[in-house]
Amino acid sequence: MQNKTFSFINIFGLSVGLATCFIIMLYVFDETSYDKHQKDLEQIYRVSIKSETGQDLGQWAGTPAPLAQTIKSDFGEVEQTTRILNFQAFEKMFLRNEETNQVFLETNGYYADASFFEIFTYEFKYGNKASALEGPNTMVISEDIANKLFGNQNPIDRLIIVEGPNGKLEYTVKGVFKNLGHKSHLKANYLLSMNNNGIGQWVSSLTSWAYNNIFHAYIKLNKEADVSSFEEKLPAFLDQHGGKDLKEMNLSKSLFLQPLKDIYLTSDIGYEVSANGSIIYIYIFSSIALFLLLIACINFMNLSTARSEKRAREVGVRKVMGAQKIALVWQFLGESLMMALIAFLFSLIIAGLFLPLINSIVQKELSLFQKPILVFWMLGLTIITGFIAGLYPSVFLSSFKAVVTLKGKLLNSLSAVAIRKGLVIFQFAISISLILVAMVIWQQLHYIKNKDLGFDKEQKVVIPFQNTSSAQNYTALKNVLLQNPGIISASAGTSYPGIQLIEDMLFYPADKPTDEFVDIHLVNAANDYIETLGYEMLNGRIFSQNDSTDLNSIILNETAIKQLGYDKNEAIGKSIYFDMGEKTFLTIIGVVRDFNYKSLHENITPYGILKLDNRLPRYFITNIQKDNVKGTLSDIQEAWNKINPDIPFTYSFLDQDFQKNYEREERTSSIIVAFTIVAIFIACLGLFGLASFTAEQRKKEVGVRKVLGASVTSVTALLSKDFLKLVVLAILISGPIAWFLGNRWLEDFAYHIDMSWWTFLLAGVVAILIALITISFQSIKAALSNPVNSLRNE
């Protein structure tokens, strides 16, 4: 209470640092908790594929249909296997209670083998999980879905109509699993038996090891299995069963295992079950938490040693009275620990206040006491922090000699001053590095939002066809909407830019051997698809409305034309071939300019457009006028409801869908900006405290200078320049660090900005201005003080 400024800066600064550390630890604990509830976690792996031929040398999470069962038959160390199936067509489906006709659009549904619950851990509320998916057309639903469709009743053996793009099917509920809040990379809301009268028959017909790598295969090894030895057997296994199919397609692939415990944080390969987290971001945020805590500790150490002159006589008196050095050390450590514990209490309040904001940024539901053990961990960390922060000041203060301190001859130790300056430099180097990294991330996100993607993503409304009947009504819906003046054009297709496109085919030109194939991703589209999305035709034509020959035609992008070995100006009329049991050809009728149909994380790859023909579209796309968007959307909904009265109207904007590819980066940007502000705030608190003590120590010098005619400006500059020198040195140190970190982050993008010198200059100017504002208050206050008061003897 006698040193209010010192106490406030230390307690408040430390509490903010602890609160930030607490919030980040909650986030890290949440991210690292995925799949940890699974029984026998250490024995479960996902089998994935690596392509080793062609232009696409990536890794893929999907495997061919026969793999899972065959791997179980061939290896005694494999205790059980299971498959799940989920792709775009099944990402959303309608679940309808046949009795009440209640219908809900549900996500995160998967087709699964009957052995699913022998590998994955779920606690059932109703039903027998051992046999829940054995029968044909059976399903297991979550407790939430059961409550929505059946209330509090037991839904076992009740019927649910599942309706998706492939039509309607009746499923019998055989199990309900509890919603226990467990986190998994596999976010299942309902599971459909792979053994059914629809998709099941198609799955049974898939015998090729080269095509349809769309099944996520999981295996459970027995406890005695040697994982390394088992993985060494996989090449021979793949060659034995799939070698012939792969050789016919001139493909070379290998299998590898991914531990279930590591998938969420470390796997970032093609065709993931859902969006995963990133271990890199865990390291980043953990480092930020550590550095923020360090900055708060540095404040404590700096201010404690800066106050040494004020406490020197106290130390001298205590030593004269017989106090030993160790007793003084424990006295000052006790003070440090007491202040740290007070800061801990305040940190819980601050964390509780800001958690809702953090939850909105990271899109989680973190709560202060969701893991009570974490509070005790934080308490332990607080004690350690208080001990570390107070260790140097306590040793420094207790080392004063009683005779010197009582005579009032104590001068600032040169080593103590050097350490204080070094710690200030360290604080601001961290803060400026965070400023620079935040600026780089912001620039990249701005670049992403404004880059020309090669097509027009603005004012495009995308309406998914959720079932067969709505897709069949596509033409009727289009005809009605084109009469609306707010609709410029409308089309449909099986996909659109910005979402995962998993359909592909291996093509080769007529004059090249079949092993020189090009993997081309494909979309089936209506004839006005190119016009609606604003693709630029470089050569040739679009599909004709009534030309039946277009069924054997294809429109390619520049990258596909180039990899096929053609010139875009001479490719029209050329044939390309694919082999699906028999050699088939398609004729190139058009070339479109390259565009980013995937996120900017990836390079543009070969892309082809086929005519929609009799295949049902999955998405309806309209190009609307900028004026009266709300009214036009209302008109679209009205038309939809008339044509599809039983199907809820849902829509999205294409630009927003594309932007979802960068949600992780946007969240990271928001988090880093928030914690950068916290870091600067804590550093400035410490700088403010040091400036106030410096002004106090030099008050007689200031008084003499003012008596001799020094101006307020010159005195302010005198007191400020020493601190600004430290900030400038911190800028020079932080530059290379931020350059390295920024470039490492940008490496994740195929298309990115180049880091500019002006970014570093701007960050440096911002840091200097922040420091100047922080210290100028005390400097100006000292410069304006009456010299009579400072020169008067005590």
Helices and strands as residue ranges (DSSP letters): H 4-31, G 41-43, E 44-51, E 59-60, H 67-74, E 78-85, G 88-90, E 92-97, E 103-107, E 109-112, H 116-119, E 124-127, E 138-142, H 143-150, E 159-164, E 167-177, E 190-193, H 199-204, E 215-221, H 227-232, H 234-248, E 253-259, H 260-266, H 279-306, H 308-320, H 325-362, H 372-398, H 402-406, H 414-450, E 460-464, H 468-472, H 474-481, E 487-493, E 504-509, E 518-525, H 529-533, E 537-540, G 548-552, E 553-557, H 558-563, E 575-579, E 583-592, E 607-611, E 619-624, H 629-643, E 652-653, H 654-659, G 660-662, H 663-697, H 699-707, H 712-746, H 757-784, H 787-791
